[in-house]
Amino acid sequence: MNLANLILLATDAANGASEQTPLQSLGSILVSVLPFAIIIIVFYFFLIRPQKKQQKETEKMRSSIEVGDQVTTIGGIVGTVRQIKDGGDLYVIETGANNDRLTIHKWTIQSKDTISE
């Protein structure tokens, strides 16, 4: 098949499409758009929605941290919260046998391991 035949086939298809009734053209549009709409809905319910729910739970956990809680950072450092600075954005944790103190950001906390009393 050469380029001229392809052009003729394309123009024949375009001429044939114009002879469809409005209901047929609406149906063909729905058939071509419907799979994309279904994919978007599936992505929302199976990927986006659960991720937002998990982010809310993580933020709630990070906001509930108090002095005395044992936490684990995203880097794997385990320590006990000794001080909260800057309105809750920075935490001073104590870790290791020497009771070394580290200042970490709120977003670096992965989990809260114990509940303060």
C-alpha positions in Angstrom: 0.0 0.0 0.0 1.4 3.4 -0.9 0.7 6.9 0.5 -2.0 7.7 -2.1 -4.1 4.6 -1.2 -3.8 5.5 2.5 -5.0 9.1 1.8 -8.0 7.7 -0.3 -8.9 5.3 2.5 -8.8 8.2 5.1 -11.0 10.4 3.0 -13.5 7.6 2.4 -13.7 6.9 6.1 -14.2 10.7 6.8 -17.0 10.8 4.2 -18.6 7.8 5.6 -18.5 9.2 9.2 -20.4 12.3 8.0 -23.3 10.1 6.9 -23.9 8.8 10.4 -26.9 9.9 12.3 -26.3 12.1 15.4 -27.2 9.1 17.6 -24.6 6.9 15.9 -21.9 9.6 16.2 -22.7 10.0 19.9 -22.5 6.3 20.4 -19.1 6.2 18.7 -17.8 9.0 20.8 -19.0 7.2 24.0 -17.4 4.0 22.9 -14.0 5.8 22.4 -14.2 7.9 25.6 -15.8 5.3 28.0 -12.6 3.2 28.5 -10.6 6.2 29.5 -13.3 7.3 32.0 -13.3 3.8 33.5 -9.5 3.8 33.8 -9.6 7.2 35.6 -12.3 6.0 38.0 -10.3 2.8 38.8 -7.2 4.8 39.4 -9.1 7.1 41.8 -10.6 4.3 43.9 -7.6 2.0 44.0 -4.6 4.4 44.0 -5.4 8.0 44.8 -8.1 7.6 47.5 -6.2 5.0 49.7 -3.0 7.1 49.4 -4.8 10.2 50.7 -6.3 8.2 53.5 -2.9 6.9 54.5 -1.4 10.5 54.4 -4.1 11.7 56.7 -3.4 8.9 59.2 0.3 9.5 59.1 -0.2 13.3 59.7 -2.6 12.5 62.6 0.1 10.2 64.1 2.8 12.8 63.7 0.6 15.5 65.3 -0.1 13.3 68.3 3.6 12.8 69.3 4.4 14.0 72.8 7.5 14.2 75.0 8.4 10.7 76.2 7.1 8.9 73.0 9.5 6.5 71.4 9.7 7.1 67.6 11.4 5.7 64.5 12.6 8.0 61.8 12.5 7.2 58.0 16.2 6.7 58.3 15.7 3.9 60.9 16.9 5.9 63.9 15.0 4.9 67.1 14.8 7.4 69.9 12.7 9.0 72.6 11.3 12.5 72.2 12.7 14.8 74.8 11.6 18.2 73.5 9.3 19.7 70.9 10.5 23.0 69.2 9.1 25.6 66.8 5.4 24.8 67.4 5.8 21.1 66.7 7.9 21.2 63.5 11.1 20.1 65.2 11.7 17.3 67.7 14.7 16.6 69.9 15.1 12.9 70.3 17.5 11.0 72.5 19.0 7.8 71.1 21.8 5.3 71.7 23.7 4.1 74.8 25.3 7.6 75.2 21.9 9.3 75.2 22.9 11.4 72.1 20.4 14.0 71.2 19.3 14.7 67.6 17.1 17.4 66.3 14.8 16.1 63.5 11.9 17.5 61.5 8.4 16.3 62.0 8.1 14.8 58.5 11.1 12.5 59.1 9.1 10.4 61.7 7.9 7.1 60.3 6.2 5.6 63.3 5.3 6.2 66.9 6.4 3.1 68.8 5.1 3.8 72.3 2.4 5.9 73.8 3.3 8.6 76.3 1.7 8.5 79.7 
